Amino acid sequence: GDVLEVGCGEGRGIPLLLEKAKSFTAVDKIKPVIDELAARFPSGRFISMNIPPLNELPSDAFDVVVTFQVIEHIE
């Protein structure tokens, strides 16, 4: 299905997620990292934004939402 990764960081899991997903979107606050991931993985969509909130993304647009090693960064 359509996958959203929140806080993708350096993108360690992206290759695995891309091969399984119908579409893949990743968000992270560090723009240079997002730009580099977009160049490495052109089939994905990469957005630089602060999280939370996720209000720049449409509601009910993803089948699966994943996040890895992010919770410790949220106040």
C-alpha positions as a Markdown table, in Angstrom:
| # | Residue | x | y | z |
|---|---|---|---|---|
| 1 | Gly | 0.0 | 0.0 | 0.0 |
| 2 | Asp | 0.9 | 3.7 | 0.4 |
| 3 | Val | 3.6 | 4.0 | 3.1 |
| 4 | Leu | 4.6 | 7.1 | 5.1 |
| 5 | Glu | 7.8 | 7.1 | 7.1 |
| 6 | Val | 7.9 | 9.8 | 9.8 |
| 7 | Gly | 11.4 | 10.9 | 10.8 |
| 8 | Cys | 13.3 | 8.9 | 8.2 |
| 9 | Gly | 16.7 | 10.3 | 9.2 |
| 10 | Glu | 19.5 | 8.8 | 7.1 |
| 11 | Gly | 17.1 | 6.4 | 5.5 |
| 12 | Arg | 18.4 | 3.1 | 6.7 |
| 13 | Gly | 15.1 | 1.2 | 6.0 |
| 14 | Ile | 14.1 | 2.9 | 2.8 |
| 15 | Pro | 15.3 | 0.2 | 0.4 |
| 16 | Leu | 13.3 | -2.4 | 2.2 |
| 17 | Leu | 10.2 | -0.2 | 2.4 |
| 18 | Leu | 10.4 | 0.9 | -1.2 |
| 19 | Glu | 10.4 | -2.7 | -2.6 |
| 20 | Lys | 7.3 | -3.5 | -0.6 |
| 21 | Ala | 5.3 | -0.3 | -1.0 |
| 22 | Lys | 2.9 | 0.8 | -3.7 |
| 23 | Ser | 4.1 | 4.4 | -3.0 |
| 24 | Phe | 6.5 | 5.7 | -0.4 |
| 25 | Thr | 6.7 | 9.1 | 1.3 |
| 26 | Ala | 9.2 | 10.1 | 3.9 |
| 27 | Val | 9.4 | 13.2 | 6.1 |
| 28 | Asp | 12.2 | 14.5 | 8.2 |
| 29 | Lys | 13.2 | 18.0 | 9.5 |
| 30 | Ile | 16.8 | 18.0 | 8.1 |
| 31 | Lys | 16.5 | 19.4 | 4.5 |
| 32 | Pro | 20.0 | 18.4 | 3.3 |
| 33 | Val | 19.3 | 14.8 | 4.3 |
| 34 | Ile | 15.9 | 14.8 | 2.6 |
| 35 | Asp | 17.5 | 16.3 | -0.6 |
| 36 | Glu | 20.2 | 13.5 | -0.6 |
| 37 | Leu | 17.6 | 10.8 | -0.1 |
| 38 | Ala | 15.5 | 12.2 | -2.9 |
| 39 | Ala | 18.5 | 11.9 | -5.2 |
| 40 | Arg | 19.3 | 8.4 | -4.1 |
| 41 | Phe | 15.7 | 7.1 | -4.2 |
| 42 | Pro | 13.9 | 8.9 | -7.1 |
| 43 | Ser | 10.8 | 6.6 | -6.8 |
| 44 | Gly | 10.0 | 7.9 | -3.4 |
| 45 | Arg | 8.6 | 11.2 | -2.2 |
| 46 | Phe | 10.7 | 13.1 | 0.4 |
| 47 | Ile | 9.4 | 16.1 | 2.4 |
| 48 | Ser | 11.4 | 18.3 | 4.7 |
| 49 | Met | 9.1 | 19.4 | 7.6 |
| 50 | Asn | 9.1 | 19.6 | 11.4 |
| 51 | Ile | 7.2 | 16.8 | 13.1 |
| 52 | Pro | 4.9 | 17.0 | 14.9 |
| 53 | Pro | 2.5 | 18.1 | 13.5 |
| 54 | Leu | 1.9 | 16.4 | 10.3 |
| 55 | Asn | -0.7 | 18.9 | 9.1 |
| 56 | Glu | 1.1 | 19.4 | 5.8 |
| 57 | Leu | 0.1 | 15.9 | 4.8 |
| 58 | Pro | -3.5 | 14.9 | 3.8 |
| 59 | Ser | -5.6 | 12.9 | 6.2 |
| 60 | Asp | -6.3 | 9.3 | 5.3 |
| 61 | Ala | -3.8 | 9.2 | 2.5 |
| 62 | Phe | -1.6 | 6.3 | 3.7 |
| 63 | Asp | -2.2 | 2.7 | 4.4 |
| 64 | Val | 0.8 | 2.3 | 6.7 |
| 65 | Val | 2.7 | 4.7 | 8.8 |
| 66 | Val | 6.1 | 3.7 | 10.2 |
| 67 | Thr | 8.7 | 5.4 | 12.4 |
| 68 | Phe | 12.0 | 4.1 | 13.7 |
| 69 | Gln | 14.0 | 5.6 | 16.5 |
| 70 | Val | 12.0 | 8.9 | 16.6 |
| 71 | Ile | 10.0 | 8.8 | 19.8 |
| 72 | Glu | 13.0 | 9.8 | 21.9 |
| 73 | His | 13.3 | 13.0 | 19.9 |
| 74 | Ile | 9.7 | 14.2 | 20.5 |
| 75 | Glu | 9.1 | 16.4 | 23.6 |
